[in-house]
Amino acid sequence: MTKQENIENWLSLANDDLRSAEVLYNEGLWLNVAFHCQQAIEKSCKGLYIYFVDNNYPYSHDIKEILLKFESYLPVQIPNHIYDSVDELSAYHIKGRYASFKQRLNMKLNKEKNLKYFINN
């Protein structure tokens, strides 16, 4: 796969997750919305990593970790509030998939909280 194809693949996958989040948002399934927003951002960051660095993107689900690996290649610095937001959102990747965490995480979510994730995308 060429570099351009790899980038397009990651961005297409991110778009699919964002579209899924939108459908789930309309149904009020907040935990699943947060999960798909996390996935969309993670996949977009992997595409950006490939664009700015190379095809050897980080095998991580931690968005902040991925951003830190290519931030020095960017023409501007990523603001701290972005890192704060992705730290918060990253909790919905793995923990949100386990029943023991689902109820606690779901109680923290509502329409307004999920709307924030959409606006920050």
FENHUGI-V833208 format. One record per backbone hydrogen bond with DSSP energy under -1.0 kcal/mol. NH is the residue of the N-H (numbers start at 1). CO is the residue of the C=O. E is the energy in kcal/mol with one decimal. If there is no record, write none. Layout:
# FENHUGI-V833208
NH;CO;E
NH;CO;E
This chain:
# FENHUGI-V833208
6;2;-2.5
7;3;-2.4
8;4;-2.6
9;5;-2.4
10;6;-2.3
11;7;-2.5
12;8;-2.2
13;9;-2.4
14;10;-2.3
15;11;-2.2
16;12;-2.2
17;13;-2.0
18;14;-2.3
19;15;-2.5
20;16;-2.3
21;17;-2.6
22;18;-1.9
23;19;-1.9
24;20;-2.5
25;21;-2.5
26;22;-2.0
28;25;-1.2
29;24;-2.4
30;28;-1.4
33;29;-1.8
34;30;-2.5
35;31;-2.2
36;32;-2.3
37;33;-2.4
38;34;-2.4
39;35;-2.4
40;36;-2.4
41;37;-2.3
42;38;-2.8
43;39;-2.6
44;40;-2.0
45;41;-2.6
46;42;-1.9
47;43;-2.0
48;44;-2.4
49;45;-2.7
50;46;-2.2
51;47;-2.1
52;48;-2.9
53;49;-3.1
57;55;-1.6
60;58;-1.6
66;62;-2.0
67;63;-2.8
68;64;-2.7
69;65;-1.2
70;67;-1.2
71;67;-1.6
73;70;-1.6
74;71;-1.7
82;79;-1.2
83;79;-1.2
84;80;-2.3
85;81;-2.0
86;82;-2.5
87;83;-2.0
88;84;-1.9
89;85;-2.4
90;86;-2.4
92;89;-2.0
93;90;-1.7
97;94;-2.0
98;95;-1.3
101;98;-1.5
102;98;-1.9
105;101;-2.6
106;102;-2.9
107;103;-1.7
108;105;-1.1
109;106;-1.2
114;110;-2.2
115;111;-2.2
116;112;-1.7
117;113;-1.1
118;114;-1.7
119;115;-2.5
120;116;-2.1
121;118;-1.0
